[in-house]
Structure formats: structure tokens, C-alpha cells
């Protein structure tokens, strides 16, 4: 596997993916007040927990400029982060609402809003360079939570690992060669929570495991 470029810094003006760049231009025209750019990570500089989602939501992070903020997907996530001591509040409304994360950072596998929330394989690979650079700057004792299979695969690719060697599964735990520990969860999307594929109890159980992991 080709190792990603860990020296590539995140660029809020990135236009490396023509389809995504053109789509964001269209969104900005339709919604002039929206952030509508690549969304940066949010949280601690040296976190103990890194949460990796899929991509910004149209009326969430793409609108507010902060991951999982202002849309349904962030409801369960921020409630849970607050419950387990990672967030100063249980609701994330806007980038200037005063919410702070403790020992935690949230990022996405793809930094730009994709049409129909479906990034292409090439777009995931291009953006993976930014995720690799982020990992290179973080502690080796890091615990990672991947929300969904695409995020799970992006984490592995960013560390130069074979995706097939680590199977995604809700509540699965993987010890990576770096010494970092990767946990998986179904994504806290509206579809998954409303269909009960992911319940609050299931999500909290993953965080219980992470809580115990961090206390070892």
C-alpha cells in the first residue's frame, strides 16, 4: 500500500476534488450564509479520543463550519460526549455557542459536503492525506472511534494499513500497530437511530468501553 503524505496540512480552501468543489460553489450560491468549505477538525490539540465521522452534513457542519453541529446527526453524539465528560454541553448548535471539548477531537474522513452524502472512492482517498497528517500530529496513546465503515476504512488507510485485516463491526475493538486503539460504532445518523440499528444504549456502551480503555 502507498503511504499517505503525512506532511500535507489541512487547507480550508482545498479544491482538489472538482466534483466536491463545484458542488460547494452551488451550495454557497443557494445558501449564501452557509460555511460551504472544507470543515476543519474541532476539539483538543492533544486529544485522548479522536472521533472520525464520514463527511459534513448539508445543514449541519456544512452550514455551521463545525463537525456534527446544527443537525440531527450531532444530537446523540454531543449528548453522549457530555454524559462521559468530553463536552461542556450536551447540545451543539453553532460554532460560536461556547461549547468546548475536553480530551477529545472530532474530524471527518471527507472534509467537504458530498452530493447525497456519498463521496466517491477517489474523493475519500484524496482527503485521506489530511487525515494521515492529523494522525501524525497526535499522541500514540490515542483512542479512535470510527463512526461507520467508511470512517473505519479511512482510519486504516491513513495509517497505511490493510483494510481487510481489520473488520468493521459495531462495538469492535482493534489494536493497531501504532499502539493506538480503534473502536467502531454505527454512525449516529438519523437513519440509523430512527430504524433502531443504533440505539442510545448501544452508543453509550461503546463509550463505556472507551472510558475504561482510557483509564487503563
PyMOL commands that place a pseudoatom at each C-alpha (Angstrom):
pseudoatom trace, name=CA, resn=UNK, resi=1, chain=A, elem=C, hetatm=0, pos=[0.000, 0.000, 0.000]
pseudoatom trace, name=CA, resn=UNK, resi=2, chain=A, elem=C, hetatm=0, pos=[1.243, 3.511, -0.822]
pseudoatom trace, name=CA, resn=UNK, resi=3, chain=A, elem=C, hetatm=0, pos=[1.828, 5.503, 2.353]
pseudoatom trace, name=CA, resn=UNK, resi=4, chain=A, elem=C, hetatm=0, pos=[-0.092, 8.780, 2.570]
pseudoatom trace, name=CA, resn=UNK, resi=5, chain=A, elem=C, hetatm=0, pos=[1.671, 12.122, 2.674]
pseudoatom trace, name=CA, resn=UNK, resi=6, chain=A, elem=C, hetatm=0, pos=[1.748, 12.977, 6.385]
pseudoatom trace, name=CA, resn=UNK, resi=7, chain=A, elem=C, hetatm=0, pos=[3.228, 16.416, 5.661]
pseudoatom trace, name=CA, resn=UNK, resi=8, chain=A, elem=C, hetatm=0, pos=[0.073, 17.669, 3.960]
pseudoatom trace, name=CA, resn=UNK, resi=9, chain=A, elem=C, hetatm=0, pos=[-1.573, 20.357, 6.110]
pseudoatom trace, name=CA, resn=UNK, resi=10, chain=A, elem=C, hetatm=0, pos=[-5.332, 20.833, 6.159]
pseudoatom trace, name=CA, resn=UNK, resi=11, chain=A, elem=C, hetatm=0, pos=[-6.420, 23.566, 3.745]
pseudoatom trace, name=CA, resn=UNK, resi=12, chain=A, elem=C, hetatm=0, pos=[-9.757, 25.286, 4.294]
pseudoatom trace, name=CA, resn=UNK, resi=13, chain=A, elem=C, hetatm=0, pos=[-9.585, 26.460, 0.675]
pseudoatom trace, name=CA, resn=UNK, resi=14, chain=A, elem=C, hetatm=0, pos=[-8.838, 23.000, -0.755]
pseudoatom trace, name=CA, resn=UNK, resi=15, chain=A, elem=C, hetatm=0, pos=[-10.323, 22.325, -4.211]
pseudoatom trace, name=CA, resn=UNK, resi=16, chain=A, elem=C, hetatm=0, pos=[-8.519, 19.086, -5.032]
pseudoatom trace, name=CA, resn=UNK, resi=17, chain=A, elem=C, hetatm=0, pos=[-11.785, 17.263, -5.786]
pseudoatom trace, name=CA, resn=UNK, resi=18, chain=A, elem=C, hetatm=0, pos=[-13.521, 19.044, -8.707]
pseudoatom trace, name=CA, resn=UNK, resi=19, chain=A, elem=C, hetatm=0, pos=[-16.946, 17.484, -8.097]
pseudoatom trace, name=CA, resn=UNK, resi=20, chain=A, elem=C, hetatm=0, pos=[-16.958, 18.489, -4.429]
pseudoatom trace, name=CA, resn=UNK, resi=21, chain=A, elem=C, hetatm=0, pos=[-15.575, 21.963, -5.132]
pseudoatom trace, name=CA, resn=UNK, resi=22, chain=A, elem=C, hetatm=0, pos=[-18.227, 22.613, -7.783]
pseudoatom trace, name=CA, resn=UNK, resi=23, chain=A, elem=C, hetatm=0, pos=[-20.964, 21.317, -5.501]
pseudoatom trace, name=CA, resn=UNK, resi=24, chain=A, elem=C, hetatm=0, pos=[-19.862, 23.612, -2.664]
pseudoatom trace, name=CA, resn=UNK, resi=25, chain=A, elem=C, hetatm=0, pos=[-19.940, 26.554, -5.090]
pseudoatom trace, name=CA, resn=UNK, resi=26, chain=A, elem=C, hetatm=0, pos=[-23.541, 25.666, -5.929]
pseudoatom trace, name=CA, resn=UNK, resi=27, chain=A, elem=C, hetatm=0, pos=[-24.464, 25.324, -2.259]
pseudoatom trace, name=CA, resn=UNK, resi=28, chain=A, elem=C, hetatm=0, pos=[-22.875, 28.678, -1.425]
pseudoatom trace, name=CA, resn=UNK, resi=29, chain=A, elem=C, hetatm=0, pos=[-24.933, 30.329, -4.161]
pseudoatom trace, name=CA, resn=UNK, resi=30, chain=A, elem=C, hetatm=0, pos=[-28.117, 28.732, -2.866]
pseudoatom trace, name=CA, resn=UNK, resi=31, chain=A, elem=C, hetatm=0, pos=[-27.280, 29.342, 0.812]
pseudoatom trace, name=CA, resn=UNK, resi=32, chain=A, elem=C, hetatm=0, pos=[-25.007, 32.433, 1.000]
pseudoatom trace, name=CA, resn=UNK, resi=33, chain=A, elem=C, hetatm=0, pos=[-24.738, 32.327, 4.803]
pseudoatom trace, name=CA, resn=UNK, resi=34, chain=A, elem=C, hetatm=0, pos=[-23.514, 28.714, 4.901]
pseudoatom trace, name=CA, resn=UNK, resi=35, chain=A, elem=C, hetatm=0, pos=[-19.869, 27.873, 5.645]
pseudoatom trace, name=CA, resn=UNK, resi=36, chain=A, elem=C, hetatm=0, pos=[-19.733, 25.727, 2.476]
pseudoatom trace, name=CA, resn=UNK, resi=37, chain=A, elem=C, hetatm=0, pos=[-15.995, 24.968, 2.576]
pseudoatom trace, name=CA, resn=UNK, resi=38, chain=A, elem=C, hetatm=0, pos=[-13.861, 22.099, 3.839]
pseudoatom trace, name=CA, resn=UNK, resi=39, chain=A, elem=C, hetatm=0, pos=[-14.717, 21.745, 7.528]
pseudoatom trace, name=CA, resn=UNK, resi=40, chain=A, elem=C, hetatm=0, pos=[-11.770, 21.654, 9.957]
pseudoatom trace, name=CA, resn=UNK, resi=41, chain=A, elem=C, hetatm=0, pos=[-11.498, 19.380, 12.964]
pseudoatom trace, name=CA, resn=UNK, resi=42, chain=A, elem=C, hetatm=0, pos=[-12.905, 20.544, 16.283]
pseudoatom trace, name=CA, resn=UNK, resi=43, chain=A, elem=C, hetatm=0, pos=[-11.558, 19.963, 19.777]
pseudoatom trace, name=CA, resn=UNK, resi=44, chain=A, elem=C, hetatm=0, pos=[-8.395, 19.419, 21.771]
pseudoatom trace, name=CA, resn=UNK, resi=45, chain=A, elem=C, hetatm=0, pos=[-4.938, 19.850, 20.243]
pseudoatom trace, name=CA, resn=UNK, resi=46, chain=A, elem=C, hetatm=0, pos=[-3.665, 16.722, 22.003]
pseudoatom trace, name=CA, resn=UNK, resi=47, chain=A, elem=C, hetatm=0, pos=[-6.796, 14.598, 22.488]
pseudoatom trace, name=CA, resn=UNK, resi=48, chain=A, elem=C, hetatm=0, pos=[-7.097, 11.252, 24.179]
pseudoatom trace, name=CA, resn=UNK, resi=49, chain=A, elem=C, hetatm=0, pos=[-10.059, 10.414, 21.937]
pseudoatom trace, name=CA, resn=UNK, resi=50, chain=A, elem=C, hetatm=0, pos=[-10.370, 11.145, 18.215]
pseudoatom trace, name=CA, resn=UNK, resi=51, chain=A, elem=C, hetatm=0, pos=[-13.810, 10.658, 16.677]
pseudoatom trace, name=CA, resn=UNK, resi=52, chain=A, elem=C, hetatm=0, pos=[-13.884, 10.179, 12.907]
pseudoatom trace, name=CA, resn=UNK, resi=53, chain=A, elem=C, hetatm=0, pos=[-17.159, 10.698, 11.036]
pseudoatom trace, name=CA, resn=UNK, resi=54, chain=A, elem=C, hetatm=0, pos=[-17.984, 10.418, 7.357]
pseudoatom trace, name=CA, resn=UNK, resi=55, chain=A, elem=C, hetatm=0, pos=[-18.442, 13.957, 5.984]
pseudoatom trace, name=CA, resn=UNK, resi=56, chain=A, elem=C, hetatm=0, pos=[-20.182, 17.256, 6.784]
pseudoatom trace, name=CA, resn=UNK, resi=57, chain=A, elem=C, hetatm=0, pos=[-23.978, 17.269, 6.575]
pseudoatom trace, name=CA, resn=UNK, resi=58, chain=A, elem=C, hetatm=0, pos=[-25.706, 19.764, 4.292]
pseudoatom trace, name=CA, resn=UNK, resi=59, chain=A, elem=C, hetatm=0, pos=[-27.484, 21.706, 7.046]
pseudoatom trace, name=CA, resn=UNK, resi=60, chain=A, elem=C, hetatm=0, pos=[-25.113, 20.733, 9.846]
pseudoatom trace, name=CA, resn=UNK, resi=61, chain=A, elem=C, hetatm=0, pos=[-21.345, 21.097, 9.602]
pseudoatom trace, name=CA, resn=UNK, resi=62, chain=A, elem=C, hetatm=0, pos=[-21.571, 22.450, 6.066]
pseudoatom trace, name=CA, resn=UNK, resi=63, chain=A, elem=C, hetatm=0, pos=[-23.769, 25.252, 7.432]
pseudoatom trace, name=CA, resn=UNK, resi=64, chain=A, elem=C, hetatm=0, pos=[-22.023, 25.923, 10.741]
pseudoatom trace, name=CA, resn=UNK, resi=65, chain=A, elem=C, hetatm=0, pos=[-18.399, 25.059, 9.960]
pseudoatom trace, name=CA, resn=UNK, resi=66, chain=A, elem=C, hetatm=0, pos=[-18.068, 22.657, 12.905]
pseudoatom trace, name=CA, resn=UNK, resi=67, chain=A, elem=C, hetatm=0, pos=[-18.347, 18.850, 12.771]
pseudoatom trace, name=CA, resn=UNK, resi=68, chain=A, elem=C, hetatm=0, pos=[-21.714, 17.372, 13.769]
pseudoatom trace, name=CA, resn=UNK, resi=69, chain=A, elem=C, hetatm=0, pos=[-23.053, 20.798, 14.715]
pseudoatom trace, name=CA, resn=UNK, resi=70, chain=A, elem=C, hetatm=0, pos=[-26.548, 22.018, 13.954]
pseudoatom trace, name=CA, resn=UNK, resi=71, chain=A, elem=C, hetatm=0, pos=[-28.096, 18.840, 12.568]
pseudoatom trace, name=CA, resn=UNK, resi=72, chain=A, elem=C, hetatm=0, pos=[-29.685, 15.599, 13.710]
pseudoatom trace, name=CA, resn=UNK, resi=73, chain=A, elem=C, hetatm=0, pos=[-26.501, 13.515, 13.459]
pseudoatom trace, name=CA, resn=UNK, resi=74, chain=A, elem=C, hetatm=0, pos=[-24.918, 15.564, 16.232]
pseudoatom trace, name=CA, resn=UNK, resi=75, chain=A, elem=C, hetatm=0, pos=[-27.769, 15.171, 18.732]
pseudoatom trace, name=CA, resn=UNK, resi=76, chain=A, elem=C, hetatm=0, pos=[-26.837, 11.763, 20.122]
pseudoatom trace, name=CA, resn=UNK, resi=77, chain=A, elem=C, hetatm=0, pos=[-23.105, 12.390, 19.686]
pseudoatom trace, name=CA, resn=UNK, resi=78, chain=A, elem=C, hetatm=0, pos=[-22.925, 15.573, 21.761]
pseudoatom trace, name=CA, resn=UNK, resi=79, chain=A, elem=C, hetatm=0, pos=[-25.354, 14.271, 24.376]
pseudoatom trace, name=CA, resn=UNK, resi=80, chain=A, elem=C, hetatm=0, pos=[-23.083, 11.266, 24.789]
pseudoatom trace, name=CA, resn=UNK, resi=81, chain=A, elem=C, hetatm=0, pos=[-19.879, 13.309, 24.816]
pseudoatom trace, name=CA, resn=UNK, resi=82, chain=A, elem=C, hetatm=0, pos=[-21.338, 15.458, 27.595]
pseudoatom trace, name=CA, resn=UNK, resi=83, chain=A, elem=C, hetatm=0, pos=[-22.501, 12.426, 29.566]
pseudoatom trace, name=CA, resn=UNK, resi=84, chain=A, elem=C, hetatm=0, pos=[-18.997, 10.945, 29.524]
pseudoatom trace, name=CA, resn=UNK, resi=85, chain=A, elem=C, hetatm=0, pos=[-17.198, 14.198, 30.320]
pseudoatom trace, name=CA, resn=UNK, resi=86, chain=A, elem=C, hetatm=0, pos=[-15.827, 15.016, 26.870]
pseudoatom trace, name=CA, resn=UNK, resi=87, chain=A, elem=C, hetatm=0, pos=[-18.032, 18.066, 26.153]
pseudoatom trace, name=CA, resn=UNK, resi=88, chain=A, elem=C, hetatm=0, pos=[-19.004, 21.116, 28.192]
pseudoatom trace, name=CA, resn=UNK, resi=89, chain=A, elem=C, hetatm=0, pos=[-22.607, 20.980, 26.980]
pseudoatom trace, name=CA, resn=UNK, resi=90, chain=A, elem=C, hetatm=0, pos=[-24.981, 18.370, 25.594]
pseudoatom trace, name=CA, resn=UNK, resi=91, chain=A, elem=C, hetatm=0, pos=[-26.184, 20.407, 22.616]
pseudoatom trace, name=CA, resn=UNK, resi=92, chain=A, elem=C, hetatm=0, pos=[-24.090, 21.717, 19.712]
pseudoatom trace, name=CA, resn=UNK, resi=93, chain=A, elem=C, hetatm=0, pos=[-25.941, 24.455, 17.851]
pseudoatom trace, name=CA, resn=UNK, resi=94, chain=A, elem=C, hetatm=0, pos=[-23.366, 26.733, 16.216]
pseudoatom trace, name=CA, resn=UNK, resi=95, chain=A, elem=C, hetatm=0, pos=[-19.623, 27.260, 16.017]
pseudoatom trace, name=CA, resn=UNK, resi=96, chain=A, elem=C, hetatm=0, pos=[-19.883, 30.199, 18.438]
pseudoatom trace, name=CA, resn=UNK, resi=97, chain=A, elem=C, hetatm=0, pos=[-22.165, 28.610, 21.052]
pseudoatom trace, name=CA, resn=UNK, resi=98, chain=A, elem=C, hetatm=0, pos=[-19.348, 28.308, 23.600]
pseudoatom trace, name=CA, resn=UNK, resi=99, chain=A, elem=C, hetatm=0, pos=[-19.251, 24.502, 23.630]
pseudoatom trace, name=CA, resn=UNK, resi=100, chain=A, elem=C, hetatm=0, pos=[-15.806, 23.063, 24.366]
pseudoatom trace, name=CA, resn=UNK, resi=101, chain=A, elem=C, hetatm=0, pos=[-14.418, 19.555, 24.072]
pseudoatom trace, name=CA, resn=UNK, resi=102, chain=A, elem=C, hetatm=0, pos=[-12.131, 18.055, 26.723]
pseudoatom trace, name=CA, resn=UNK, resi=103, chain=A, elem=C, hetatm=0, pos=[-9.509, 15.453, 25.752]
pseudoatom trace, name=CA, resn=UNK, resi=104, chain=A, elem=C, hetatm=0, pos=[-11.466, 14.876, 22.544]
pseudoatom trace, name=CA, resn=UNK, resi=105, chain=A, elem=C, hetatm=0, pos=[-11.391, 15.940, 18.908]
pseudoatom trace, name=CA, resn=UNK, resi=106, chain=A, elem=C, hetatm=0, pos=[-13.887, 15.359, 16.108]
pseudoatom trace, name=CA, resn=UNK, resi=107, chain=A, elem=C, hetatm=0, pos=[-12.902, 15.110, 12.459]
pseudoatom trace, name=CA, resn=UNK, resi=108, chain=A, elem=C, hetatm=0, pos=[-14.265, 13.585, 9.246]
pseudoatom trace, name=CA, resn=UNK, resi=109, chain=A, elem=C, hetatm=0, pos=[-12.961, 11.147, 6.660]
pseudoatom trace, name=CA, resn=UNK, resi=110, chain=A, elem=C, hetatm=0, pos=[-14.028, 13.638, 3.977]
pseudoatom trace, name=CA, resn=UNK, resi=111, chain=A, elem=C, hetatm=0, pos=[-13.858, 17.339, 4.839]
pseudoatom trace, name=CA, resn=UNK, resi=112, chain=A, elem=C, hetatm=0, pos=[-16.290, 18.598, 2.172]
pseudoatom trace, name=CA, resn=UNK, resi=113, chain=A, elem=C, hetatm=0, pos=[-20.017, 18.072, 1.803]
pseudoatom trace, name=CA, resn=UNK, resi=114, chain=A, elem=C, hetatm=0, pos=[-20.566, 15.395, -0.893]
pseudoatom trace, name=CA, resn=UNK, resi=115, chain=A, elem=C, hetatm=0, pos=[-23.691, 15.284, -3.074]
pseudoatom trace, name=CA, resn=UNK, resi=116, chain=A, elem=C, hetatm=0, pos=[-26.304, 12.975, -1.489]
pseudoatom trace, name=CA, resn=UNK, resi=117, chain=A, elem=C, hetatm=0, pos=[-23.809, 12.445, 1.350]
pseudoatom trace, name=CA, resn=UNK, resi=118, chain=A, elem=C, hetatm=0, pos=[-21.931, 9.952, -0.836]
pseudoatom trace, name=CA, resn=UNK, resi=119, chain=A, elem=C, hetatm=0, pos=[-18.260, 10.725, -1.516]
pseudoatom trace, name=CA, resn=UNK, resi=120, chain=A, elem=C, hetatm=0, pos=[-16.561, 8.763, -4.273]
pseudoatom trace, name=CA, resn=UNK, resi=121, chain=A, elem=C, hetatm=0, pos=[-13.669, 6.416, -3.623]
pseudoatom trace, name=CA, resn=UNK, resi=122, chain=A, elem=C, hetatm=0, pos=[-11.263, 8.855, -5.256]
pseudoatom trace, name=CA, resn=UNK, resi=123, chain=A, elem=C, hetatm=0, pos=[-12.526, 11.711, -3.086]
pseudoatom trace, name=CA, resn=UNK, resi=124, chain=A, elem=C, hetatm=0, pos=[-12.087, 9.644, 0.063]
pseudoatom trace, name=CA, resn=UNK, resi=125, chain=A, elem=C, hetatm=0, pos=[-8.533, 8.793, -0.994]
pseudoatom trace, name=CA, resn=UNK, resi=126, chain=A, elem=C, hetatm=0, pos=[-7.614, 12.394, -1.794]
pseudoatom trace, name=CA, resn=UNK, resi=127, chain=A, elem=C, hetatm=0, pos=[-8.926, 13.634, 1.555]
pseudoatom trace, name=CA, resn=UNK, resi=128, chain=A, elem=C, hetatm=0, pos=[-7.226, 10.763, 3.365]
pseudoatom trace, name=CA, resn=UNK, resi=129, chain=A, elem=C, hetatm=0, pos=[-3.969, 12.699, 3.070]
pseudoatom trace, name=CA, resn=UNK, resi=130, chain=A, elem=C, hetatm=0, pos=[-5.348, 15.250, 5.527]
pseudoatom trace, name=CA, resn=UNK, resi=131, chain=A, elem=C, hetatm=0, pos=[-6.448, 12.553, 7.959]
pseudoatom trace, name=CA, resn=UNK, resi=132, chain=A, elem=C, hetatm=0, pos=[-2.984, 10.957, 7.756]
pseudoatom trace, name=CA, resn=UNK, resi=133, chain=A, elem=C, hetatm=0, pos=[-1.358, 14.290, 8.572]
pseudoatom trace, name=CA, resn=UNK, resi=134, chain=A, elem=C, hetatm=0, pos=[-3.714, 14.693, 11.520]
pseudoatom trace, name=CA, resn=UNK, resi=135, chain=A, elem=C, hetatm=0, pos=[-2.791, 11.273, 12.897]
pseudoatom trace, name=CA, resn=UNK, resi=136, chain=A, elem=C, hetatm=0, pos=[0.900, 12.108, 12.554]
pseudoatom trace, name=CA, resn=UNK, resi=137, chain=A, elem=C, hetatm=0, pos=[0.431, 15.056, 14.905]
pseudoatom trace, name=CA, resn=UNK, resi=138, chain=A, elem=C, hetatm=0, pos=[-1.490, 13.167, 17.612]
pseudoatom trace, name=CA, resn=UNK, resi=139, chain=A, elem=C, hetatm=0, pos=[-0.368, 11.133, 20.656]
pseudoatom trace, name=CA, resn=UNK, resi=140, chain=A, elem=C, hetatm=0, pos=[0.472, 7.472, 20.115]
pseudoatom trace, name=CA, resn=UNK, resi=141, chain=A, elem=C, hetatm=0, pos=[-1.726, 6.606, 23.108]
pseudoatom trace, name=CA, resn=UNK, resi=142, chain=A, elem=C, hetatm=0, pos=[-4.756, 7.841, 21.191]
pseudoatom trace, name=CA, resn=UNK, resi=143, chain=A, elem=C, hetatm=0, pos=[-8.089, 6.025, 21.205]
pseudoatom trace, name=CA, resn=UNK, resi=144, chain=A, elem=C, hetatm=0, pos=[-10.004, 6.371, 17.930]
pseudoatom trace, name=CA, resn=UNK, resi=145, chain=A, elem=C, hetatm=0, pos=[-13.742, 5.999, 17.388]
pseudoatom trace, name=CA, resn=UNK, resi=146, chain=A, elem=C, hetatm=0, pos=[-14.831, 5.425, 13.788]
pseudoatom trace, name=CA, resn=UNK, resi=147, chain=A, elem=C, hetatm=0, pos=[-18.469, 6.223, 13.086]
pseudoatom trace, name=CA, resn=UNK, resi=148, chain=A, elem=C, hetatm=0, pos=[-19.388, 3.880, 10.257]
pseudoatom trace, name=CA, resn=UNK, resi=149, chain=A, elem=C, hetatm=0, pos=[-17.462, 1.645, 7.878]
pseudoatom trace, name=CA, resn=UNK, resi=150, chain=A, elem=C, hetatm=0, pos=[-16.201, 4.432, 5.593]
pseudoatom trace, name=CA, resn=UNK, resi=151, chain=A, elem=C, hetatm=0, pos=[-14.642, 6.206, 8.560]
pseudoatom trace, name=CA, resn=UNK, resi=152, chain=A, elem=C, hetatm=0, pos=[-13.233, 2.875, 9.766]
pseudoatom trace, name=CA, resn=UNK, resi=153, chain=A, elem=C, hetatm=0, pos=[-11.567, 2.256, 6.403]
pseudoatom trace, name=CA, resn=UNK, resi=154, chain=A, elem=C, hetatm=0, pos=[-10.304, 5.836, 6.214]
pseudoatom trace, name=CA, resn=UNK, resi=155, chain=A, elem=C, hetatm=0, pos=[-8.559, 5.447, 9.577]
pseudoatom trace, name=CA, resn=UNK, resi=156, chain=A, elem=C, hetatm=0, pos=[-6.799, 2.305, 8.396]
pseudoatom trace, name=CA, resn=UNK, resi=157, chain=A, elem=C, hetatm=0, pos=[-5.766, 3.851, 5.072]
pseudoatom trace, name=CA, resn=UNK, resi=158, chain=A, elem=C, hetatm=0, pos=[-4.446, 6.939, 6.840]
pseudoatom trace, name=CA, resn=UNK, resi=159, chain=A, elem=C, hetatm=0, pos=[-2.151, 4.690, 8.880]
pseudoatom trace, name=CA, resn=UNK, resi=160, chain=A, elem=C, hetatm=0, pos=[-1.046, 2.683, 5.848]
pseudoatom trace, name=CA, resn=UNK, resi=161, chain=A, elem=C, hetatm=0, pos=[-2.827, -0.481, 6.996]
pseudoatom trace, name=CA, resn=UNK, resi=162, chain=A, elem=C, hetatm=0, pos=[-4.683, -3.127, 5.008]
pseudoatom trace, name=CA, resn=UNK, resi=163, chain=A, elem=C, hetatm=0, pos=[-8.404, -2.582, 5.320]
pseudoatom trace, name=CA, resn=UNK, resi=164, chain=A, elem=C, hetatm=0, pos=[-9.123, -6.295, 5.103]
pseudoatom trace, name=CA, resn=UNK, resi=165, chain=A, elem=C, hetatm=0, pos=[-7.070, -7.019, 8.210]
pseudoatom trace, name=CA, resn=UNK, resi=166, chain=A, elem=C, hetatm=0, pos=[-9.473, -5.160, 10.494]
pseudoatom trace, name=CA, resn=UNK, resi=167, chain=A, elem=C, hetatm=0, pos=[-13.158, -5.929, 10.015]
pseudoatom trace, name=CA, resn=UNK, resi=168, chain=A, elem=C, hetatm=0, pos=[-15.692, -3.239, 10.852]
pseudoatom trace, name=CA, resn=UNK, resi=169, chain=A, elem=C, hetatm=0, pos=[-18.338, -4.132, 13.394]
pseudoatom trace, name=CA, resn=UNK, resi=170, chain=A, elem=C, hetatm=0, pos=[-20.361, -2.171, 15.897]
pseudoatom trace, name=CA, resn=UNK, resi=171, chain=A, elem=C, hetatm=0, pos=[-18.518, -2.075, 19.242]
pseudoatom trace, name=CA, resn=UNK, resi=172, chain=A, elem=C, hetatm=0, pos=[-15.496, -3.844, 17.705]
pseudoatom trace, name=CA, resn=UNK, resi=173, chain=A, elem=C, hetatm=0, pos=[-12.078, -3.059, 19.211]
pseudoatom trace, name=CA, resn=UNK, resi=174, chain=A, elem=C, hetatm=0, pos=[-8.861, -3.157, 17.184]
pseudoatom trace, name=CA, resn=UNK, resi=175, chain=A, elem=C, hetatm=0, pos=[-5.321, -2.660, 18.469]
pseudoatom trace, name=CA, resn=UNK, resi=176, chain=A, elem=C, hetatm=0, pos=[-3.321, -1.014, 15.678]
pseudoatom trace, name=CA, resn=UNK, resi=177, chain=A, elem=C, hetatm=0, pos=[0.443, -1.453, 15.071]
pseudoatom trace, name=CA, resn=UNK, resi=178, chain=A, elem=C, hetatm=0, pos=[0.944, 2.141, 16.229]
pseudoatom trace, name=CA, resn=UNK, resi=179, chain=A, elem=C, hetatm=0, pos=[-0.339, 1.139, 19.657]
pseudoatom trace, name=CA, resn=UNK, resi=180, chain=A, elem=C, hetatm=0, pos=[-3.469, 3.206, 19.155]
pseudoatom trace, name=CA, resn=UNK, resi=181, chain=A, elem=C, hetatm=0, pos=[-6.819, 1.507, 19.746]
pseudoatom trace, name=CA, resn=UNK, resi=182, chain=A, elem=C, hetatm=0, pos=[-9.630, 1.765, 17.221]
pseudoatom trace, name=CA, resn=UNK, resi=183, chain=A, elem=C, hetatm=0, pos=[-13.264, 1.316, 18.246]
pseudoatom trace, name=CA, resn=UNK, resi=184, chain=A, elem=C, hetatm=0, pos=[-16.120, 1.069, 15.752]
pseudoatom trace, name=CA, resn=UNK, resi=185, chain=A, elem=C, hetatm=0, pos=[-19.710, 2.217, 16.008]
pseudoatom trace, name=CA, resn=UNK, resi=186, chain=A, elem=C, hetatm=0, pos=[-22.586, 2.533, 13.632]
pseudoatom trace, name=CA, resn=UNK, resi=187, chain=A, elem=C, hetatm=0, pos=[-22.885, 6.159, 12.553]
pseudoatom trace, name=CA, resn=UNK, resi=188, chain=A, elem=C, hetatm=0, pos=[-25.247, 8.262, 14.666]
pseudoatom trace, name=CA, resn=UNK, resi=189, chain=A, elem=C, hetatm=0, pos=[-27.243, 9.325, 11.617]
pseudoatom trace, name=CA, resn=UNK, resi=190, chain=A, elem=C, hetatm=0, pos=[-30.988, 9.897, 11.595]
pseudoatom trace, name=CA, resn=UNK, resi=191, chain=A, elem=C, hetatm=0, pos=[-31.484, 6.741, 9.522]
pseudoatom trace, name=CA, resn=UNK, resi=192, chain=A, elem=C, hetatm=0, pos=[-29.574, 4.517, 11.955]
pseudoatom trace, name=CA, resn=UNK, resi=193, chain=A, elem=C, hetatm=0, pos=[-31.177, 5.905, 15.102]
pseudoatom trace, name=CA, resn=UNK, resi=194, chain=A, elem=C, hetatm=0, pos=[-34.736, 6.035, 13.771]
pseudoatom trace, name=CA, resn=UNK, resi=195, chain=A, elem=C, hetatm=0, pos=[-34.539, 2.479, 12.451]
pseudoatom trace, name=CA, resn=UNK, resi=196, chain=A, elem=C, hetatm=0, pos=[-33.037, 1.427, 15.796]
pseudoatom trace, name=CA, resn=UNK, resi=197, chain=A, elem=C, hetatm=0, pos=[-29.989, 0.000, 14.105]
pseudoatom trace, name=CA, resn=UNK, resi=198, chain=A, elem=C, hetatm=0, pos=[-28.185, 2.208, 16.604]
pseudoatom trace, name=CA, resn=UNK, resi=199, chain=A, elem=C, hetatm=0, pos=[-29.838, 2.887, 19.949]
pseudoatom trace, name=CA, resn=UNK, resi=200, chain=A, elem=C, hetatm=0, pos=[-28.749, 5.266, 22.674]
pseudoatom trace, name=CA, resn=UNK, resi=201, chain=A, elem=C, hetatm=0, pos=[-27.870, 2.283, 24.850]
pseudoatom trace, name=CA, resn=UNK, resi=202, chain=A, elem=C, hetatm=0, pos=[-25.713, 0.743, 22.132]
pseudoatom trace, name=CA, resn=UNK, resi=203, chain=A, elem=C, hetatm=0, pos=[-23.871, 4.029, 21.606]
pseudoatom trace, name=CA, resn=UNK, resi=204, chain=A, elem=C, hetatm=0, pos=[-23.347, 4.559, 25.325]
pseudoatom trace, name=CA, resn=UNK, resi=205, chain=A, elem=C, hetatm=0, pos=[-21.953, 1.046, 25.667]
pseudoatom trace, name=CA, resn=UNK, resi=206, chain=A, elem=C, hetatm=0, pos=[-19.228, 1.887, 23.136]
pseudoatom trace, name=CA, resn=UNK, resi=207, chain=A, elem=C, hetatm=0, pos=[-18.342, 4.975, 25.151]
pseudoatom trace, name=CA, resn=UNK, resi=208, chain=A, elem=C, hetatm=0, pos=[-18.295, 2.917, 28.350]
pseudoatom trace, name=CA, resn=UNK, resi=209, chain=A, elem=C, hetatm=0, pos=[-15.658, 0.724, 26.704]
pseudoatom trace, name=CA, resn=UNK, resi=210, chain=A, elem=C, hetatm=0, pos=[-13.692, 3.783, 25.604]
pseudoatom trace, name=CA, resn=UNK, resi=211, chain=A, elem=C, hetatm=0, pos=[-13.953, 5.236, 29.108]
pseudoatom trace, name=CA, resn=UNK, resi=212, chain=A, elem=C, hetatm=0, pos=[-12.454, 2.055, 30.575]
pseudoatom trace, name=CA, resn=UNK, resi=213, chain=A, elem=C, hetatm=0, pos=[-9.792, 1.992, 27.836]
pseudoatom trace, name=CA, resn=UNK, resi=214, chain=A, elem=C, hetatm=0, pos=[-8.630, 5.488, 28.741]
pseudoatom trace, name=CA, resn=UNK, resi=215, chain=A, elem=C, hetatm=0, pos=[-8.391, 4.594, 32.430]
pseudoatom trace, name=CA, resn=UNK, resi=216, chain=A, elem=C, hetatm=0, pos=[-6.010, 1.662, 31.861]
for i in range(1, 216): cmd.bond("trace and resi %d" % i, "trace and resi %d" % (i + 1))
show_as sticks, trace
zoom trace
